């Protein structure tokens, strides 16, 4: 069974009672903030049903009561895609000059699991980071998003997801939170002794993960005090997609690719010819290549020379315009074979979207995890990769978050015993001599699910690698070629 990616699960049912008890005990600080004084020991019976992860029996998954509601699905997808575009715009900023790929589904999953364990203030900030109070988010801002999983991707052929959670062995979690992780998010739950393993905990996370979650250990946000790690949340989404129309071996040949700086390189290119959805105007050409399952496709937007920055600056509007204008057209498509990989640290992006308190040791409220709090998000990291070639697409996205205990964590949550440019020489002015007319230019690509229009992967290709096809020639200045230079300068 494929795991259905959802935005957020439900808050624990005891959240209101816990919040009320915290207020009676002296305010919200007791729900997870630091008081500066030594807190009283926790009595597990007096708060809420608490259980160590190794003693917990997973709850069965529940159905999504909102499934099939097309209007709500369209609204959810619109918000989800807005988040994906904002994520891409932030990390692929004009100052960034490399290849880029992001996979927003696993990020949504990890944000959801974090949100489900957060108290009122932190939960609201996490929600607002995904559902901003402007644009498409308004439609969902007042919606009760805590009822069940919210399907976005659906069950696409070749699309696989996995979610896993590692919790400190012996740590007392709220049973209702573990219920949510196993039921709403279909998360595998693994107890792990972070304290005992110290700085060597990462290989143990990878050893307990299947191929889809491989790398979660290295991606886990760390600190100088790994023995304070209490919870690691991980989610991955993978895609194995063959092209709808198989290609012959002769479909790949070396052609010229021209980078934004004008340099040209010989790179292997995939050639397709036939009837494809396409769009073209004076500033860009767009092509859609369907995958074999028929419900997902690769959409490429290749701007004409000198128009890449303009496309990036107005990408959301241009993407909407292009997707609505796509129509079948007989065409030839030439695209370089490439592999894009990158790691991203999402803390700065999420803080800019209003999610500040959950990352603060003093202000975070994750009382939904254990009934008291005393935990904060150390970080949320993301890794993505995509391989485009003659046979199809292979892609994977992985997101990992870690929660650490605050320095004033009270006794009782843990039983006794438990205690990460080069410089060149300047000679004379040089001129690049291109080899000829390029077959392809830098482009932005999207892998999307056609039924829902949900973005699965989003990236840009600026450098396709290969062998430099042009040449640099030294062109000494002369007074006649550069009248701005004095004759005695030479």
C-alpha positions as CSV (number, residue, x, y, z in Angstrom):
1,X,0.0,0.0,0.0
2,X,1.3,3.4,-0.9
3,X,1.4,5.9,1.9
4,X,-0.9,8.9,1.2
5,X,0.9,12.1,1.8
6,X,-1.1,14.5,4.0
7,X,-0.6,18.0,5.2
8,X,-1.4,17.6,8.9
9,X,-2.9,15.1,11.2
10,X,-5.2,15.8,14.1
11,X,-4.2,17.3,17.4
12,X,-4.3,15.0,20.4
13,X,-7.7,14.8,21.9
14,X,-6.4,15.7,25.3
15,X,-4.9,19.0,24.1
16,X,-7.6,21.2,25.5
17,X,-7.4,19.5,29.0
18,X,-3.7,19.8,29.0
19,X,-3.8,23.4,28.1
20,X,-6.4,24.1,30.8
21,X,-4.3,22.4,33.4
22,X,-1.2,24.3,32.3
23,X,-3.1,27.6,32.6
24,X,-4.3,26.7,36.1
25,X,-0.7,25.7,37.0
26,X,0.5,29.2,36.2
27,X,0.4,30.0,32.5
28,X,1.7,28.8,29.2
29,X,5.3,28.7,30.4
30,X,4.5,25.4,32.1
31,X,3.4,23.9,28.8
32,X,6.9,23.9,27.3
33,X,8.7,27.2,28.0
34,X,11.6,27.7,30.3
35,X,10.8,29.0,33.7
36,X,14.3,29.5,35.0
37,X,13.5,27.5,38.2
38,X,13.8,23.8,38.8
39,X,10.5,22.2,37.7
40,X,8.7,19.6,39.8
41,X,9.0,15.9,38.8
42,X,6.3,14.7,36.4
43,X,3.7,12.2,37.7
44,X,2.7,10.2,34.6
45,X,-0.7,9.3,36.1
46,X,-1.5,13.0,36.9
47,X,-1.1,14.3,33.4
48,X,-2.2,12.1,30.5
49,X,-1.7,8.5,29.4
50,X,2.1,8.3,28.8
51,X,3.9,5.4,27.2
52,X,7.5,4.6,26.1
53,X,7.7,3.9,22.4
54,X,9.0,0.4,22.8
55,X,5.9,-0.5,24.9
56,X,3.4,1.1,22.4
57,X,1.2,-1.0,20.1
58,X,0.6,0.9,16.8
59,X,-2.9,2.0,16.0
60,X,-4.5,1.0,12.8
61,X,-4.7,3.6,10.0
62,X,-8.0,5.5,9.4
63,X,-9.7,6.6,6.3
64,X,-9.7,10.2,5.1
65,X,-13.3,11.4,5.5
66,X,-12.6,14.3,3.2
67,X,-11.5,12.1,0.3
68,X,-13.5,12.6,-2.8
69,X,-14.5,16.2,-2.0
70,X,-13.1,17.7,-5.2
71,X,-13.5,21.4,-4.1
72,X,-11.5,20.8,-0.9
73,X,-9.0,18.8,-2.8
74,X,-8.4,21.6,-5.3
75,X,-8.0,24.1,-2.4
76,X,-5.5,21.9,-0.6
77,X,-3.5,21.4,-3.8
78,X,-3.5,25.1,-4.5
79,X,-2.1,25.8,-1.0
80,X,0.4,22.9,-1.3
81,X,1.6,24.2,-4.7
82,X,2.0,27.7,-3.4
83,X,4.2,26.4,-0.6
84,X,6.3,24.4,-3.2
85,X,6.7,27.5,-5.4
86,X,7.7,29.7,-2.4
87,X,10.2,27.0,-1.3
88,X,11.8,26.9,-4.7
89,X,11.9,30.7,-5.0
90,X,13.6,31.0,-1.6
91,X,16.4,28.4,-2.3
92,X,16.8,29.0,-6.0
93,X,17.2,32.8,-5.5
94,X,18.8,34.9,-8.2
95,X,22.1,34.7,-6.2
96,X,22.1,30.9,-6.4
97,X,23.7,29.8,-9.7
98,X,23.5,26.0,-9.5
99,X,21.1,23.2,-10.3
100,X,18.3,22.7,-7.8
101,X,15.5,20.3,-7.1
102,X,13.0,20.2,-4.2
103,X,10.3,17.7,-3.2
104,X,7.6,19.4,-1.1
105,X,5.5,16.4,-0.1
106,X,7.9,15.0,2.5
107,X,8.3,18.5,3.9
108,X,4.6,18.7,4.3
109,X,4.5,15.3,6.1
110,X,7.2,16.3,8.6
111,X,5.6,19.7,9.3
112,X,2.4,17.8,9.9
113,X,3.9,15.5,12.4
114,X,5.6,18.4,14.2
115,X,2.3,20.3,14.2
116,X,0.4,17.4,15.7
117,X,2.7,17.4,18.7
118,X,2.7,21.2,19.2
119,X,0.8,23.3,21.7
120,X,-1.5,26.2,20.8
121,X,1.0,29.0,19.9
122,X,3.6,26.8,18.2
123,X,0.9,24.8,16.3
124,X,-0.5,28.0,14.9
125,X,2.9,29.2,13.7
126,X,3.6,25.8,12.0
127,X,0.2,25.9,10.4
128,X,0.6,29.5,9.2
129,X,4.0,28.6,7.6
130,X,2.1,26.3,5.4
131,X,-1.3,28.0,5.2
132,X,-0.4,31.7,5.1
133,X,-3.3,34.2,5.7
134,X,-3.1,35.4,2.1
135,X,-3.7,34.0,-1.3
136,X,-4.9,30.5,-1.6
137,X,-4.4,29.9,2.1
138,X,-7.4,31.9,3.0
139,X,-9.7,29.2,1.7
140,X,-8.2,26.7,4.2
141,X,-7.4,29.0,7.1
142,X,-10.7,28.5,8.8
143,X,-11.1,24.9,7.8
144,X,-10.8,22.1,10.4
145,X,-7.6,20.5,9.2
146,X,-7.4,18.2,12.1
147,X,-9.9,15.6,11.1
148,X,-7.7,13.1,9.2
149,X,-5.1,12.7,6.5
150,X,-5.5,15.0,3.5
151,X,-4.6,13.2,0.3
152,X,-2.7,15.3,-2.2
153,X,-0.6,12.9,-4.2
154,X,-3.0,10.0,-4.2
155,X,-1.8,6.5,-5.3
156,X,0.3,7.1,-8.4
157,X,2.0,4.2,-10.1
158,X,5.7,4.4,-9.5
159,X,5.2,6.8,-6.6
160,X,6.2,5.5,-3.2
161,X,6.3,7.2,0.2
162,X,7.5,6.2,3.7
163,X,7.4,7.8,7.0
164,X,9.3,6.8,10.2
165,X,9.9,8.2,13.7
166,X,12.7,7.4,16.1
167,X,12.0,8.2,19.7
168,X,14.3,8.1,22.7
169,X,14.0,4.7,24.4
170,X,12.3,4.9,27.7
171,X,11.0,8.5,27.0
172,X,7.3,8.9,28.0
173,X,5.2,10.0,25.0
174,X,1.6,10.8,25.0
175,X,-0.2,7.8,23.7
176,X,-2.6,10.0,21.7
177,X,0.5,11.5,19.8
178,X,1.8,8.0,19.0
179,X,-1.7,7.0,17.9
180,X,-1.6,9.9,15.5
181,X,1.8,9.2,14.1
182,X,1.0,5.5,13.4
183,X,-2.6,6.1,12.3
184,X,-2.8,9.4,10.5
185,X,0.7,9.5,9.1
186,X,1.3,5.7,8.8
187,X,4.7,6.2,10.5
188,X,6.9,3.4,11.5
189,X,7.9,3.9,15.2
190,X,11.4,2.9,16.3
191,X,12.8,3.4,19.9
192,X,16.4,4.4,19.9
193,X,18.8,5.2,22.8
194,X,20.1,8.6,21.6
195,X,21.7,9.2,25.1
196,X,23.6,5.9,25.1
197,X,24.7,6.2,21.5
198,X,25.8,9.8,21.9
199,X,27.3,11.2,18.7
200,X,27.1,7.8,17.0
201,X,23.3,7.7,16.7
202,X,23.1,8.5,12.9
203,X,24.2,5.1,11.6
204,X,21.6,3.4,13.7
205,X,18.9,5.5,12.1
206,X,20.1,4.5,8.6
207,X,20.4,0.8,9.6
208,X,16.7,0.8,10.6
209,X,15.5,2.5,7.4
210,X,14.7,0.9,4.0
211,X,16.1,2.2,0.7
212,X,13.7,5.1,0.5
213,X,14.7,6.5,3.9
214,X,18.4,5.8,3.5
215,X,20.4,8.9,4.4
216,X,18.0,10.0,7.1
217,X,20.7,9.6,9.7
218,X,23.2,11.9,7.9
219,X,20.4,14.4,7.3
220,X,19.3,14.5,10.9
221,X,19.9,18.0,12.4
222,X,22.6,17.6,15.1
223,X,24.1,19.5,17.9
224,X,27.1,19.4,20.3
225,X,24.8,17.6,22.8
226,X,23.2,14.7,20.8
227,X,22.1,13.1,24.1
228,X,19.4,15.7,24.2
229,X,17.7,14.4,21.0
230,X,14.3,13.0,22.0
231,X,12.5,12.6,18.6
232,X,13.5,12.3,14.9
233,X,10.7,12.6,12.3
234,X,11.5,11.5,8.7
235,X,9.5,11.2,5.5
236,X,10.5,10.3,2.0
237,X,8.9,10.3,-1.4
238,X,10.3,8.4,-4.4
239,X,9.4,8.1,-8.0
240,X,10.3,5.5,-10.6
241,X,8.7,6.5,-13.9
242,X,9.3,5.2,-17.4
243,X,8.3,7.3,-20.3
244,X,4.9,6.6,-21.8
245,X,6.5,6.2,-25.2
246,X,9.7,4.0,-25.0
247,X,12.8,5.4,-26.6
248,X,15.3,3.6,-28.9
249,X,19.0,3.7,-28.1
250,X,19.5,6.1,-31.0
251,X,17.3,8.7,-29.1
252,X,20.4,9.9,-27.2
253,X,23.3,11.8,-28.8
254,X,25.7,14.5,-27.9
255,X,24.4,18.0,-28.6
256,X,25.3,21.5,-27.5
257,X,24.0,22.9,-24.2
258,X,24.6,26.6,-23.5
259,X,24.8,27.8,-19.9
260,X,23.6,31.2,-18.7
261,X,27.2,32.6,-18.9
262,X,27.3,31.7,-22.6
263,X,29.7,28.8,-22.4
264,X,28.7,25.7,-24.5
265,X,29.2,22.0,-23.6
266,X,28.8,18.8,-25.4
267,X,26.3,16.7,-23.4
268,X,24.2,13.6,-24.0
269,X,20.7,14.7,-25.1
270,X,17.4,12.9,-25.2
271,X,15.5,13.5,-28.5
272,X,11.8,13.0,-28.7
273,X,9.6,13.7,-31.7
274,X,5.9,13.4,-31.9
275,X,2.6,14.8,-30.6
276,X,3.1,16.3,-27.1
277,X,1.3,18.9,-25.1
278,X,3.3,22.1,-25.7
279,X,3.2,25.9,-25.6
280,X,5.5,28.5,-27.2
281,X,5.7,32.3,-27.3
282,X,8.5,34.9,-27.9
283,X,10.1,34.3,-24.4
284,X,9.8,30.6,-23.8
285,X,8.9,27.1,-25.0
286,X,7.2,24.5,-22.8
287,X,6.8,20.8,-23.3
288,X,5.1,18.1,-21.3
289,X,6.4,14.5,-21.3
290,X,4.0,11.9,-19.9
291,X,5.2,9.0,-17.8
292,X,4.0,5.5,-18.5
293,X,1.4,5.4,-15.8
294,X,-0.4,8.3,-17.4
295,X,-1.1,10.2,-14.2
296,X,2.3,12.0,-13.8
297,X,4.4,14.0,-16.3
298,X,7.5,16.2,-16.6
299,X,6.7,19.8,-17.6
300,X,9.7,21.7,-18.9
301,X,9.7,25.5,-19.3
302,X,12.8,26.6,-21.4
303,X,13.1,30.3,-21.8
304,X,14.7,31.8,-24.9
305,X,18.2,33.2,-24.5
306,X,18.4,36.1,-22.1
307,X,14.9,35.4,-20.6
308,X,15.7,33.0,-17.7
309,X,15.8,35.7,-15.0
310,X,12.5,37.1,-16.2
311,X,10.9,33.7,-16.0
312,X,12.2,33.2,-12.5
313,X,11.0,36.6,-11.4
314,X,7.4,35.9,-12.5
315,X,7.4,32.1,-12.4
316,X,4.2,31.4,-10.5
317,X,2.1,33.5,-13.0
318,X,3.9,32.1,-16.0
319,X,3.5,28.5,-14.8
320,X,-0.3,29.1,-14.4
321,X,-0.5,30.7,-17.9
322,X,1.5,27.9,-19.5
323,X,-0.4,25.0,-17.9
324,X,-3.7,26.4,-19.0
325,X,-2.5,27.0,-22.5
326,X,-0.9,23.6,-23.2
327,X,-2.3,21.8,-26.2
328,X,-1.2,18.9,-28.4
329,X,1.4,19.9,-31.0
330,X,3.7,18.0,-33.3
331,X,7.2,18.9,-32.2
332,X,10.8,17.9,-31.6
333,X,12.1,18.0,-28.0
334,X,15.8,18.0,-27.1
335,X,16.7,17.8,-23.4
336,X,20.0,17.0,-21.8
337,X,20.3,13.9,-19.6
338,X,21.1,15.1,-16.1
339,X,21.3,14.3,-12.4
340,X,20.4,17.0,-9.9
341,X,21.0,16.6,-6.2
342,X,21.1,19.0,-3.2
343,X,20.6,19.3,0.5
344,X,18.7,22.2,2.0
345,X,18.4,23.6,5.5
346,X,14.8,24.7,5.9
347,X,15.0,26.6,9.3
348,X,15.6,30.0,7.7
349,X,12.8,29.6,5.1
350,X,10.3,28.5,7.7
351,X,11.2,31.2,10.1
352,X,10.7,33.8,7.4
353,X,7.2,32.4,6.9
354,X,6.4,33.0,10.6
355,X,7.5,29.7,12.2
356,X,9.9,31.1,14.8
357,X,8.8,29.9,18.2
358,X,9.0,26.1,17.5
359,X,12.8,26.6,16.9
360,X,13.3,28.5,20.1
361,X,14.3,26.6,23.3
362,X,12.6,29.3,25.4
363,X,9.4,29.7,23.4
364,X,8.6,26.4,21.7
365,X,5.5,24.5,22.9
366,X,5.5,20.8,22.1
367,X,3.2,19.8,24.9
368,X,1.3,17.5,22.6
369,X,4.2,15.1,22.5
370,X,4.5,14.3,26.2
371,X,1.9,16.4,28.0
372,X,4.4,18.9,29.3
373,X,6.7,20.1,26.5
374,X,10.3,20.9,27.3
375,X,11.3,20.2,23.7
376,X,12.0,22.3,20.7
377,X,12.8,21.8,17.0
378,X,16.6,21.7,16.5
379,X,16.1,21.9,12.7
380,X,14.4,20.6,9.6
381,X,16.6,19.4,6.7
382,X,15.7,18.4,3.2
383,X,17.5,16.3,0.5
384,X,16.3,15.8,-3.0
385,X,17.6,14.2,-6.2
386,X,16.3,13.7,-9.8
387,X,17.8,11.6,-12.6
388,X,16.5,12.4,-16.1
389,X,17.4,10.1,-19.0
390,X,16.3,8.2,-22.1
391,X,14.4,5.5,-20.1
392,X,12.5,7.9,-17.7
393,X,12.7,9.6,-14.4
394,X,14.0,8.5,-11.0
395,X,13.6,10.9,-8.1
396,X,13.6,11.0,-4.4
397,X,13.0,13.5,-1.7
398,X,13.8,13.1,2.0
399,X,13.0,15.4,4.9
400,X,14.1,15.0,8.5
401,X,13.4,17.0,11.7
402,X,14.8,16.5,15.2
403,X,13.4,17.6,18.5
404,X,15.7,18.2,21.4
405,X,15.0,18.5,25.1
406,X,15.3,21.9,26.7
407,X,18.0,22.4,29.3
408,X,15.4,22.5,32.0
409,X,13.7,19.2,31.1
410,X,12.2,17.8,34.4
411,X,12.8,14.4,35.8
412,X,10.2,11.8,35.1
413,X,10.0,12.0,31.3
414,X,13.1,9.7,31.2
415,X,13.4,6.8,33.6
416,X,16.6,6.5,35.6
417,X,19.6,5.1,33.6
418,X,19.0,7.0,30.4
419,X,21.0,9.6,30.6
420,X,27.2,17.3,12.6
421,X,35.4,28.7,-4.9
422,X,38.4,28.7,-6.9
423,X,40.5,31.6,-8.1
424,X,42.0,32.0,-11.6
425,X,45.1,33.8,-12.7
426,X,44.6,37.0,-14.7
427,X,46.6,37.3,-17.9
428,X,44.9,39.2,-20.7
429,X,41.3,39.7,-21.6
430,X,39.7,36.6,-23.1
431,X,36.8,36.0,-25.4
432,X,34.7,32.8,-25.5
433,X,34.2,31.5,-29.0
434,X,31.0,29.3,-29.1
435,X,30.9,26.1,-31.1
436,X,27.6,26.7,-32.8
437,X,23.8,27.0,-32.2
438,X,22.9,25.3,-28.9
439,X,20.2,22.6,-28.9
440,X,19.1,23.4,-25.4
441,X,19.3,26.2,-22.8
442,X,18.8,26.3,-19.0
443,X,15.3,25.5,-18.0
444,X,12.9,25.0,-15.1
445,X,11.1,21.7,-14.7
446,X,8.2,20.3,-12.7
447,X,7.1,16.7,-12.2
448,X,3.4,16.9,-11.4
449,X,0.5,14.6,-10.9
450,X,-1.9,15.4,-13.7
451,X,-5.1,14.4,-12.0
452,X,-4.7,16.8,-9.1
453,X,-2.0,19.1,-10.6
454,X,0.0,18.6,-7.4
455,X,3.7,19.4,-7.7
456,X,5.8,16.3,-6.9
457,X,9.3,17.7,-7.8
458,X,10.4,21.2,-8.9
459,X,13.8,22.3,-10.0
460,X,16.1,24.1,-12.4
461,X,18.9,22.9,-14.7
462,X,21.6,25.6,-15.2
463,X,24.6,23.3,-15.8
464,X,24.3,20.0,-17.7
465,X,28.0,19.1,-17.3
466,X,29.7,17.6,-20.3
467,X,32.8,18.7,-22.3
468,X,33.3,22.3,-23.1
469,X,32.6,22.7,-26.8
470,X,33.8,26.2,-27.3
471,X,37.2,27.8,-26.7
472,X,38.6,30.8,-24.9
473,X,40.9,33.0,-26.9
474,X,43.2,35.7,-25.5
475,X,42.4,39.0,-27.1
476,X,45.0,41.6,-26.1
477,X,43.8,45.2,-25.9
478,X,44.9,47.7,-28.5
479,X,44.3,51.4,-28.5
480,X,42.1,50.9,-31.6
481,X,40.1,48.0,-30.1
482,X,39.5,49.9,-26.8
483,X,39.8,53.6,-27.2
484,X,39.2,54.0,-23.5
485,X,42.7,52.8,-22.7
486,X,45.7,55.1,-22.9
487,X,48.3,54.1,-25.5
488,X,51.0,53.7,-22.9
489,X,48.8,51.2,-20.9
490,X,50.2,48.4,-23.0
